[in-house]
C-alpha cells in the first residue's frame, strides 16, 4: 500500500471520495510522517487511540446486540 492508497482508504472509510479531501488527507499523512521521523511519540499515540476506539466499538456493538 502506498500513501495515495492509504489516503483513499481513509477517505472511503469516512464516506468522502473527492480528490480535494484525499489530497488533504495525504498532506496530513505527510505531516504525521515528518513528526514520526523526529520522534516515535505520534505513532504511540495513534496506537493508543486505536486500542481505545476498538474497545469503544466493541462495547457499543455488545450493547446494541439483541
Buried (B, 14 or more C-beta within 10 A) or exposed (E): EEEEEEBBEBBEEEEBEEEEBBEBBBEEBEEEEEEBEEEEEBEEEEEEEEEEEEEEEEEEEEEEEE
